[in-house]
Amino acid sequence: MRIRDIEFDKHPIFLAPMEDVTDPAFRLMCKKFGADMVYTEFVSADALIRSVSKTEQKLNISDDERPVTIQIYGKDTETMVEAARIVEQARPDIVDINFGCPVKRVAGKGAGAGMLQNVPKMLEITRAVVEAVQIPVTVKTRLGWDANNKIIVDLAEQLQDCGIAALTIHGRTRAQMYTGEADWTLIGEVKNNPRMHIPIIGNGDITTPQRAKECFDLYGVDAIMIGRASFGRPWIFKEVKHYLETGEELPPLSSEWRLNVLRQEVEDSVNLLDERRGILHVRRHLAASPLFKSIPNFRDTKIAMLRAETKEELYRIFNEIEPFLP
């Protein structure tokens, strides 16, 4: 599979862009475990052109991450064009346009998935960004605004006509947010549309290696994207890769090995930011980790993790629960 000049092996797996999740440390960890391409947190075009420091920091990428995509969102064409040009100077491999974020502060203001209610504007922005930069431009979006407006099959053709190099589809509507099950049937319909010739990347509810293989086999997508299933489980890429390549499950990873990965995630987050901000950032990843789900009184442990403010507190919790891990 190729996105313009970027070539991937068979069955590529991408790390989805997630706000407050896909910072450089986490991206590098997922890359180490087999992610074929990683995405930054999404970048506000408005904040970027105003030189907001916190937003500019999201453009920090390294060669070790490549191929790496920077994702932008906004609702104004000129602003998005200017932001895309700024992003291009950071030298990512791809710039991705977010037309899929469902949260109120984004979609409610007409950006992200809000653009699904204003397709002409979506297409105008896409054409303008494609024309403004030399690197490939891709789009990530959803099936439509709600169950009565699943427009993705026609929309995919329109976006392709704007010159994008690939399209990622999350198998939910904006109205669904992250609830219910992702519907891959329309993703498959887009992929199997004979008029589509760009790569189609499927996203939504890929939580196991078996489901990853099903999505490739049943819907014919060119790549898959894993998002929330990587929380506290960056090794999911290792598990999925092994299954896709061999048809067999990876031998069980020991609880000691997985706990050490999470310890490293803590260290990386603290080193990237500082102890206070690093712990605030990483503790909800840890609390969501499936590694801890079977221990006694998990709810109390989860609360303790979410309240931890230092490495020492987190590591003390780890040491207390380690004997109970499967």
C-alpha positions as YAML, in Angstrom:
chain: A
units: angstrom
residues:
- id: 1
  name: MET
  ca: [0.00, 0.00, 0.00]
- id: 2
  name: ARG
  ca: [1.26, 3.46, -0.87]
- id: 3
  name: ILE
  ca: [0.30, 6.96, 0.16]
- id: 4
  name: ARG
  ca: [1.85, 8.83, -2.72]
- id: 5
  name: ASP
  ca: [5.59, 8.07, -2.34]
- id: 6
  name: ILE
  ca: [5.32, 6.47, 1.11]
- id: 7
  name: GLU
  ca: [5.32, 2.70, 0.82]
- id: 8
  name: PHE
  ca: [4.03, 0.35, 3.51]
- id: 9
  name: ASP
  ca: [4.24, -3.39, 3.97]
- id: 10
  name: LYS
  ca: [1.13, -5.52, 3.63]
- id: 11
  name: HIS
  ca: [-1.55, -4.90, 6.28]
- id: 12
  name: PRO
  ca: [-0.22, -1.66, 7.79]
- id: 13
  name: ILE
  ca: [-1.41, -0.59, 11.23]
- id: 14
  name: PHE
  ca: [-1.52, 3.08, 12.19]
- id: 15
  name: LEU
  ca: [-1.74, 4.79, 15.58]
- id: 16
  name: ALA
  ca: [-4.77, 7.08, 15.56]
- id: 17
  name: PRO
  ca: [-4.41, 10.78, 16.41]
- id: 18
  name: MET
  ca: [-5.74, 11.36, 19.93]
- id: 19
  name: GLU
  ca: [-5.73, 14.55, 21.94]
- id: 20
  name: ASP
  ca: [-3.70, 14.33, 25.17]
- id: 21
  name: VAL
  ca: [-2.57, 10.85, 24.15]
- id: 22
  name: THR
  ca: [-0.34, 10.72, 21.06]
- id: 23
  name: ASP
  ca: [2.53, 12.86, 22.28]
- id: 24
  name: PRO
  ca: [6.08, 12.12, 21.04]
- id: 25
  name: ALA
  ca: [6.88, 9.66, 23.83]
- id: 26
  name: PHE
  ca: [3.78, 7.56, 23.25]
- id: 27
  name: ARG
  ca: [4.18, 7.69, 19.48]
- id: 28
  name: LEU
  ca: [7.74, 6.37, 19.73]
- id: 29
  name: MET
  ca: [6.67, 3.58, 22.05]
- id: 30
  name: CYS
  ca: [3.90, 2.47, 19.68]
- id: 31
  name: LYS
  ca: [6.35, 2.70, 16.80]
- id: 32
  name: LYS
  ca: [8.72, 0.42, 18.68]
- id: 33
  name: PHE
  ca: [5.96, -2.17, 19.03]
- id: 34
  name: GLY
  ca: [5.09, -2.15, 15.34]
- id: 35
  name: ALA
  ca: [2.90, 0.82, 14.42]
- id: 36
  name: ASP
  ca: [3.58, 1.50, 10.74]
- id: 37
  name: MET
  ca: [2.62, 5.17, 10.93]
- id: 38
  name: VAL
  ca: [1.85, 7.47, 13.85]
- id: 39
  name: TYR
  ca: [-0.20, 10.65, 14.10]
- id: 40
  name: THR
  ca: [0.25, 13.65, 16.35]
- id: 41
  name: GLU
  ca: [-2.44, 15.01, 18.60]
- id: 42
  name: PHE
  ca: [-4.71, 17.18, 16.51]
- id: 43
  name: VAL
  ca: [-3.56, 20.76, 16.05]
- id: 44
  name: SER
  ca: [-5.88, 23.75, 16.09]
- id: 45
  name: ALA
  ca: [-5.32, 25.84, 12.97]
- id: 46
  name: ASP
  ca: [-6.54, 28.96, 14.77]
- id: 47
  name: ALA
  ca: [-4.12, 28.46, 17.66]
- id: 48
  name: LEU
  ca: [-1.25, 27.60, 15.32]
- id: 49
  name: ILE
  ca: [-1.45, 30.78, 13.28]
- id: 50
  name: ARG
  ca: [-1.65, 32.76, 16.53]
- id: 51
  name: SER
  ca: [1.61, 31.11, 17.61]
- id: 52
  name: VAL
  ca: [0.16, 29.61, 20.77]
- id: 53
  name: SER
  ca: [3.15, 27.93, 22.40]
- id: 54
  name: LYS
  ca: [1.34, 24.79, 23.58]
- id: 55
  name: THR
  ca: [0.00, 24.24, 20.06]
- id: 56
  name: GLU
  ca: [3.36, 24.85, 18.38]
- id: 57
  name: GLN
  ca: [4.86, 22.17, 20.62]
- id: 58
  name: LYS
  ca: [2.60, 19.61, 18.96]
- id: 59
  name: LEU
  ca: [4.62, 20.07, 15.77]
- id: 60
  name: ASN
  ca: [7.69, 18.55, 17.42]
- id: 61
  name: ILE
  ca: [8.44, 15.33, 15.57]
- id: 62
  name: SER
  ca: [11.56, 13.22, 15.15]
- id: 63
  name: ASP
  ca: [13.04, 11.12, 12.38]
- id: 64
  name: ASP
  ca: [12.64, 8.05, 14.59]
- id: 65
  name: GLU
  ca: [8.85, 8.36, 14.22]
- id: 66
  name: ARG
  ca: [8.72, 8.37, 10.44]
- id: 67
  name: PRO
  ca: [6.46, 8.10, 8.67]
- id: 68
  name: VAL
  ca: [4.62, 10.58, 10.91]
- id: 69
  name: THR
  ca: [1.52, 12.64, 10.21]
- id: 70
  name: ILE
  ca: [0.54, 15.98, 11.72]
- id: 71
  name: GLN
  ca: [-3.22, 16.47, 11.90]
- id: 72
  name: ILE
  ca: [-4.93, 19.87, 11.81]
- id: 73
  name: TYR
  ca: [-8.49, 21.03, 12.31]
- id: 74
  name: GLY
  ca: [-10.41, 24.25, 11.77]
- id: 75
  name: LYS
  ca: [-13.40, 25.75, 10.01]
- id: 76
  name: ASP
  ca: [-11.96, 28.65, 8.03]
- id: 77
  name: THR
  ca: [-10.31, 28.04, 4.66]
- id: 78
  name: GLU
  ca: [-7.62, 30.72, 4.83]
- id: 79
  name: THR
  ca: [-6.71, 29.73, 8.38]
- id: 80
  name: MET
  ca: [-6.43, 26.06, 7.44]
- id: 81
  name: VAL
  ca: [-4.25, 26.89, 4.44]
- id: 82
  name: GLU
  ca: [-1.92, 29.02, 6.54]
- id: 83
  name: ALA
  ca: [-1.79, 26.33, 9.23]
- id: 84
  name: ALA
  ca: [-1.01, 23.63, 6.65]
- id: 85
  name: ARG
  ca: [1.91, 25.71, 5.34]
- id: 86
  name: ILE
  ca: [3.25, 26.11, 8.89]
- id: 87
  name: VAL
  ca: [2.88, 22.37, 9.44]
- id: 88
  name: GLU
  ca: [4.75, 21.63, 6.22]
- id: 89
  name: GLN
  ca: [7.74, 23.54, 7.58]
- id: 90
  name: ALA
  ca: [7.88, 21.05, 10.49]
- id: 91
  name: ARG
  ca: [8.62, 18.38, 7.85]
- id: 92
  name: PRO
  ca: [6.04, 15.69, 8.57]
- id: 93
  name: ASP
  ca: [5.50, 13.03, 5.94]
- id: 94
  name: ILE
  ca: [1.78, 13.85, 5.66]
- id: 95
  name: VAL
  ca: [-0.64, 16.54, 6.77]
- id: 96
  name: ASP
  ca: [-4.03, 15.15, 7.75]
- id: 97
  name: ILE
  ca: [-7.25, 17.13, 8.00]
- id: 98
  name: ASN
  ca: [-9.52, 16.26, 10.90]
- id: 99
  name: PHE
  ca: [-13.15, 16.18, 9.80]
- id: 100
  name: GLY
  ca: [-14.06, 13.58, 12.40]
- id: 101
  name: CYS
  ca: [-13.60, 14.87, 15.95]
- id: 102
  name: PRO
  ca: [-17.06, 14.70, 17.57]
- id: 103
  name: VAL
  ca: [-16.49, 16.61, 20.81]
- id: 104
  name: LYS
  ca: [-18.69, 19.63, 21.37]
- id: 105
  name: ARG
  ca: [-15.92, 22.21, 21.66]
- id: 106
  name: VAL
  ca: [-14.75, 21.24, 18.14]
- id: 107
  name: ALA
  ca: [-17.74, 19.87, 16.20]
- id: 108
  name: GLY
  ca: [-20.15, 22.25, 17.91]
- id: 109
  name: LYS
  ca: [-18.21, 25.15, 16.43]
- id: 110
  name: GLY
  ca: [-18.29, 23.75, 12.91]
- id: 111
  name: ALA
  ca: [-14.83, 22.13, 12.82]
- id: 112
  name: GLY
  ca: [-13.95, 18.44, 13.01]
- id: 113
  name: ALA
  ca: [-17.08, 16.33, 12.51]
- id: 114
  name: GLY
  ca: [-19.05, 19.56, 12.41]
- id: 115
  name: MET
  ca: [-17.97, 19.84, 8.78]
- id: 116
  name: LEU
  ca: [-20.22, 16.88, 7.99]
- id: 117
  name: GLN
  ca: [-23.05, 19.41, 8.14]
- id: 118
  name: ASN
  ca: [-21.32, 21.71, 5.68]
- id: 119
  name: VAL
  ca: [-19.90, 19.52, 2.93]
- id: 120
  name: PRO
  ca: [-19.29, 22.38, 0.44]
- id: 121
  name: LYS
  ca: [-17.07, 24.07, 3.02]
- id: 122
  name: MET
  ca: [-15.34, 20.78, 3.80]
- id: 123
  name: LEU
  ca: [-14.50, 20.32, 0.14]
- id: 124
  name: GLU
  ca: [-13.38, 23.93, -0.25]
- id: 125
  name: ILE
  ca: [-10.97, 23.57, 2.67]
- id: 126
  name: THR
  ca: [-9.67, 20.25, 1.38]
- id: 127
  name: ARG
  ca: [-8.99, 21.55, -2.14]
- id: 128
  name: ALA
  ca: [-7.29, 24.65, -0.80]
- id: 129
  name: VAL
  ca: [-5.01, 22.72, 1.57]
- id: 130
  name: VAL
  ca: [-4.07, 20.20, -1.14]
- id: 131
  name: GLU
  ca: [-3.11, 23.06, -3.44]
- id: 132
  name: ALA
  ca: [-1.19, 24.91, -0.72]
- id: 133
  name: VAL
  ca: [1.37, 22.24, 0.24]
- id: 134
  name: GLN
  ca: [3.72, 19.85, -1.53]
- id: 135
  name: ILE
  ca: [3.44, 16.95, 0.91]
- id: 136
  name: PRO
  ca: [0.52, 14.49, 0.73]
- id: 137
  name: VAL
  ca: [-2.77, 15.61, 2.27]
- id: 138
  name: THR
  ca: [-5.11, 13.03, 3.80]
- id: 139
  name: VAL
  ca: [-8.48, 13.27, 5.53]
- id: 140
  name: LYS
  ca: [-10.01, 11.54, 8.55]
- id: 141
  name: THR
  ca: [-13.78, 11.66, 8.93]
- id: 142
  name: ARG
  ca: [-16.88, 9.70, 9.99]
- id: 143
  name: LEU
  ca: [-19.83, 8.02, 8.30]
- id: 144
  name: GLY
  ca: [-21.93, 11.16, 8.58]
- id: 145
  name: TRP
  ca: [-23.57, 13.46, 11.09]
- id: 146
  name: ASP
  ca: [-26.19, 11.00, 12.35]
- id: 147
  name: ALA
  ca: [-28.00, 7.78, 11.45]
- id: 148
  name: ASN
  ca: [-30.18, 9.59, 8.92]
- id: 149
  name: ASN
  ca: [-27.24, 11.23, 7.19]
- id: 150
  name: LYS
  ca: [-24.62, 8.58, 6.48]
- id: 151
  name: ILE
  ca: [-23.07, 10.31, 3.50]
- id: 152
  name: ILE
  ca: [-19.63, 8.74, 3.45]
- id: 153
  name: VAL
  ca: [-19.92, 6.78, 0.17]
- id: 154
  name: ASP
  ca: [-20.62, 9.88, -1.91]
- id: 155
  name: LEU
  ca: [-18.44, 12.09, 0.27]
- id: 156
  name: ALA
  ca: [-15.42, 9.82, -0.23]
- id: 157
  name: GLU
  ca: [-15.57, 10.35, -3.99]
- id: 158
  name: GLN
  ca: [-15.87, 14.10, -3.53]
- id: 159
  name: LEU
  ca: [-12.88, 14.21, -1.19]
- id: 160
  name: GLN
  ca: [-10.88, 12.09, -3.61]
- id: 161
  name: ASP
  ca: [-11.70, 14.58, -6.36]
- id: 162
  name: CYS
  ca: [-10.16, 17.30, -4.18]
- id: 163
  name: GLY
  ca: [-6.79, 15.56, -4.51]
- id: 164
  name: ILE
  ca: [-6.32, 13.85, -1.17]
- id: 165
  name: ALA
  ca: [-3.83, 10.97, -1.05]
- id: 166
  name: ALA
  ca: [-5.75, 8.71, 1.36]
- id: 167
  name: LEU
  ca: [-8.95, 8.66, 3.43]
- id: 168
  name: THR
  ca: [-9.48, 7.36, 6.96]
- id: 169
  name: ILE
  ca: [-13.04, 6.53, 7.99]
- id: 170
  name: HIS
  ca: [-14.18, 6.05, 11.57]
- id: 171
  name: GLY
  ca: [-17.17, 3.73, 11.46]
- id: 172
  name: ARG
  ca: [-19.46, 5.90, 13.57]
- id: 173
  name: THR
  ca: [-21.53, 9.01, 13.04]
- id: 174
  name: ARG
  ca: [-20.90, 12.20, 14.93]
- id: 175
  name: ALA
  ca: [-24.10, 11.61, 16.91]
- id: 176
  name: GLN
  ca: [-22.71, 8.32, 18.18]
- id: 177
  name: MET
  ca: [-19.59, 9.98, 19.56]
- id: 178
  name: TYR
  ca: [-17.72, 6.87, 20.80]
- id: 179
  name: THR
  ca: [-20.77, 4.84, 21.82]
- id: 180
  name: GLY
  ca: [-22.32, 1.79, 20.21]
- id: 181
  name: GLU
  ca: [-20.47, -0.38, 17.75]
- id: 182
  name: ALA
  ca: [-18.46, 0.90, 14.81]
- id: 183
  name: ASP
  ca: [-20.17, 0.04, 11.50]
- id: 184
  name: TRP
  ca: [-17.60, -1.20, 9.03]
- id: 185
  name: THR
  ca: [-20.05, -2.07, 6.27]
- id: 186
  name: LEU
  ca: [-19.99, 1.43, 4.83]
- id: 187
  name: ILE
  ca: [-16.20, 1.53, 5.12]
- id: 188
  name: GLY
  ca: [-16.16, -1.61, 3.01]
- id: 189
  name: GLU
  ca: [-18.60, -0.05, 0.56]
- id: 190
  name: VAL
  ca: [-16.29, 2.91, 0.08]
- id: 191
  name: LYS
  ca: [-13.29, 0.63, -0.40]
- id: 192
  name: ASN
  ca: [-15.13, -1.54, -2.93]
- id: 193
  name: ASN
  ca: [-16.46, 1.41, -4.92]
- id: 194
  name: PRO
  ca: [-14.76, 0.99, -8.33]
- id: 195
  name: ARG
  ca: [-14.46, 4.77, -8.65]
- id: 196
  name: MET
  ca: [-12.21, 4.97, -5.58]
- id: 197
  name: HIS
  ca: [-8.50, 4.65, -6.23]
- id: 198
  name: ILE
  ca: [-6.91, 6.15, -3.11]
- id: 199
  name: PRO
  ca: [-6.09, 4.04, -0.03]
- id: 200
  name: ILE
  ca: [-8.91, 3.60, 2.48]
- id: 201
  name: ILE
  ca: [-7.97, 3.28, 6.14]
- id: 202
  name: GLY
  ca: [-10.54, 1.83, 8.55]
- id: 203
  name: ASN
  ca: [-10.91, 2.92, 12.15]
- id: 204
  name: GLY
  ca: [-13.18, 1.91, 15.02]
- id: 205
  name: ASP
  ca: [-13.34, -0.85, 17.65]
- id: 206
  name: ILE
  ca: [-10.20, -2.72, 16.64]
- id: 207
  name: THR
  ca: [-9.31, -4.14, 20.03]
- id: 208
  name: THR
  ca: [-7.95, -7.60, 19.21]
- id: 209
  name: PRO
  ca: [-5.64, -9.15, 16.63]
- id: 210
  name: GLN
  ca: [-8.53, -11.28, 15.41]
- id: 211
  name: ARG
  ca: [-10.71, -8.25, 14.77]
- id: 212
  name: ALA
  ca: [-7.85, -6.56, 12.92]
- id: 213
  name: LYS
  ca: [-7.59, -9.51, 10.55]
- id: 214
  name: GLU
  ca: [-11.37, -9.58, 10.06]
- id: 215
  name: CYS
  ca: [-11.37, -5.93, 9.04]
- id: 216
  name: PHE
  ca: [-8.72, -6.55, 6.40]
- id: 217
  name: ASP
  ca: [-10.36, -9.74, 5.16]
- id: 218
  name: LEU
  ca: [-14.03, -8.72, 5.23]
- id: 219
  name: TYR
  ca: [-13.83, -5.10, 4.14]
- id: 220
  name: GLY
  ca: [-10.68, -5.01, 2.02]
- id: 221
  name: VAL
  ca: [-9.27, -1.85, 3.61]
- id: 222
  name: ASP
  ca: [-5.72, -0.87, 2.76]
- id: 223
  name: ALA
  ca: [-4.78, -0.15, 6.38]
- id: 224
  name: ILE
  ca: [-6.32, -0.08, 9.83]
- id: 225
  name: MET
  ca: [-6.03, 2.48, 12.59]
- id: 226
  name: ILE
  ca: [-5.97, 1.69, 16.31]
- id: 227
  name: GLY
  ca: [-6.95, 4.34, 18.83]
- id: 228
  name: ARG
  ca: [-8.43, 3.80, 22.27]
- id: 229
  name: ALA
  ca: [-7.34, 0.14, 22.43]
- id: 230
  name: SER
  ca: [-3.76, 1.39, 22.77]
- id: 231
  name: PHE
  ca: [-4.47, 3.12, 26.09]
- id: 232
  name: GLY
  ca: [-2.29, 1.38, 28.65]
- id: 233
  name: ARG
  ca: [-1.58, -1.27, 26.02]
- id: 234
  name: PRO
  ca: [0.92, 0.03, 23.46]
- id: 235
  name: TRP
  ca: [1.98, -3.58, 22.89]
- id: 236
  name: ILE
  ca: [-1.29, -4.16, 20.99]
- id: 237
  name: PHE
  ca: [0.65, -3.33, 17.81]
- id: 238
  name: LYS
  ca: [3.06, -6.17, 18.56]
- id: 239
  name: GLU
  ca: [0.15, -8.57, 19.13]
- id: 240
  name: VAL
  ca: [-1.69, -7.53, 15.97]
- id: 241
  name: LYS
  ca: [1.43, -7.62, 13.80]
- id: 242
  name: HIS
  ca: [2.30, -11.12, 14.93]
- id: 243
  name: TYR
  ca: [-1.21, -12.42, 14.26]
- id: 244
  name: LEU
  ca: [-1.41, -10.84, 10.82]
- id: 245
  name: GLU
  ca: [1.97, -12.22, 9.83]
- id: 246
  name: THR
  ca: [1.63, -15.74, 11.27]
- id: 247
  name: GLY
  ca: [-2.08, -16.42, 11.77]
- id: 248
  name: GLU
  ca: [-1.30, -17.32, 15.37]
- id: 249
  name: GLU
  ca: [-1.63, -15.41, 18.60]
- id: 250
  name: LEU
  ca: [1.55, -14.04, 20.10]
- id: 251
  name: PRO
  ca: [2.66, -16.14, 23.08]
- id: 252
  name: PRO
  ca: [1.33, -14.46, 26.23]
- id: 253
  name: LEU
  ca: [3.37, -11.47, 27.34]
- id: 254
  name: SER
  ca: [4.20, -11.82, 31.01]
- id: 255
  name: SER
  ca: [2.63, -9.43, 33.48]
- id: 256
  name: GLU
  ca: [6.14, -8.44, 34.56]
- id: 257
  name: TRP
  ca: [7.03, -7.50, 30.97]
- id: 258
  name: ARG
  ca: [3.84, -5.49, 30.47]
- id: 259
  name: LEU
  ca: [4.20, -3.72, 33.81]
- id: 260
  name: ASN
  ca: [7.75, -2.74, 32.87]
- id: 261
  name: VAL
  ca: [6.41, -1.27, 29.62]
- id: 262
  name: LEU
  ca: [3.98, 0.86, 31.64]
- id: 263
  name: ARG
  ca: [6.80, 1.91, 33.97]
- id: 264
  name: GLN
  ca: [8.75, 3.00, 30.90]
- id: 265
  name: GLU
  ca: [5.70, 4.91, 29.68]
- id: 266
  name: VAL
  ca: [5.70, 6.81, 32.97]
- id: 267
  name: GLU
  ca: [9.42, 7.58, 32.67]
- id: 268
  name: ASP
  ca: [9.06, 8.73, 29.06]
- id: 269
  name: SER
  ca: [6.13, 11.00, 29.90]
- id: 270
  name: VAL
  ca: [7.95, 12.59, 32.83]
- id: 271
  name: ASN
  ca: [11.12, 13.06, 30.79]
- id: 272
  name: LEU
  ca: [9.18, 14.68, 27.96]
- id: 273
  name: LEU
  ca: [7.26, 17.10, 30.17]
- id: 274
  name: ASP
  ca: [8.15, 17.20, 33.88]
- id: 275
  name: GLU
  ca: [7.01, 15.12, 36.81]
- id: 276
  name: ARG
  ca: [3.78, 16.99, 37.57]
- id: 277
  name: ARG
  ca: [2.57, 17.31, 33.98]
- id: 278
  name: GLY
  ca: [3.96, 13.93, 32.96]
- id: 279
  name: ILE
  ca: [2.04, 12.13, 35.70]
- id: 280
  name: LEU
  ca: [-1.15, 14.06, 34.92]
- id: 281
  name: HIS
  ca: [-0.77, 13.00, 31.30]
- id: 282
  name: VAL
  ca: [0.04, 9.33, 31.77]
- id: 283
  name: ARG
  ca: [-2.04, 8.28, 34.76]
- id: 284
  name: ARG
  ca: [-5.29, 7.91, 32.83]
- id: 285
  name: HIS
  ca: [-3.52, 5.68, 30.31]
- id: 286
  name: LEU
  ca: [-2.48, 3.44, 33.19]
- id: 287
  name: ALA
  ca: [-5.92, 3.41, 34.76]
- id: 288
  name: ALA
  ca: [-7.36, 2.21, 31.44]
- id: 289
  name: SER
  ca: [-4.84, -0.59, 30.99]
- id: 290
  name: PRO
  ca: [-6.41, -4.05, 30.60]
- id: 291
  name: LEU
  ca: [-3.45, -5.41, 32.56]
- id: 292
  name: PHE
  ca: [-5.11, -4.36, 35.80]
- id: 293
  name: LYS
  ca: [-8.73, -5.30, 35.10]
- id: 294
  name: SER
  ca: [-8.64, -8.68, 36.87]
- id: 295
  name: ILE
  ca: [-7.06, -7.62, 40.15]
- id: 296
  name: PRO
  ca: [-9.16, -7.46, 43.32]
- id: 297
  name: ASN
  ca: [-10.74, -4.09, 44.11]
- id: 298
  name: PHE
  ca: [-9.72, -2.68, 40.75]
- id: 299
  name: ARG
  ca: [-12.01, 0.32, 41.20]
- id: 300
  name: ASP
  ca: [-10.06, 1.45, 44.26]
- id: 301
  name: THR
  ca: [-6.79, 0.93, 42.45]
- id: 302
  name: LYS
  ca: [-8.03, 2.90, 39.46]
- id: 303
  name: ILE
  ca: [-9.05, 5.82, 41.68]
- id: 304
  name: ALA
  ca: [-5.64, 5.75, 43.36]
- id: 305
  name: MET
  ca: [-3.88, 5.85, 39.98]
- id: 306
  name: LEU
  ca: [-6.00, 8.77, 38.82]
- id: 307
  name: ARG
  ca: [-5.10, 10.68, 41.98]
- id: 308
  name: ALA
  ca: [-1.36, 9.95, 41.90]
- id: 309
  name: GLU
  ca: [0.83, 13.03, 41.53]
- id: 310
  name: THR
  ca: [4.35, 11.57, 41.61]
- id: 311
  name: LYS
  ca: [6.28, 8.68, 40.13]
- id: 312
  name: GLU
  ca: [6.78, 7.30, 43.61]
- id: 313
  name: GLU
  ca: [3.01, 7.12, 44.18]
- id: 314
  name: LEU
  ca: [2.43, 5.32, 40.90]
- id: 315
  name: TYR
  ca: [5.28, 2.90, 41.42]
- id: 316
  name: ARG
  ca: [4.07, 2.12, 44.94]
- id: 317
  name: ILE
  ca: [0.68, 1.21, 43.47]
- id: 318
  name: PHE
  ca: [2.40, -0.95, 40.84]
- id: 319
  name: ASN
  ca: [4.38, -2.77, 43.54]
- id: 320
  name: GLU
  ca: [1.26, -3.37, 45.62]
- id: 321
  name: ILE
  ca: [-0.73, -4.89, 42.77]
- id: 322
  name: GLU
  ca: [2.05, -6.78, 41.00]
- id: 323
  name: PRO
  ca: [1.52, -10.00, 43.04]
- id: 324
  name: PHE
  ca: [-2.12, -10.07, 41.92]
- id: 325
  name: LEU
  ca: [-1.48, -9.69, 38.19]
- id: 326
  name: PRO
  ca: [-2.36, -12.67, 35.97]
...
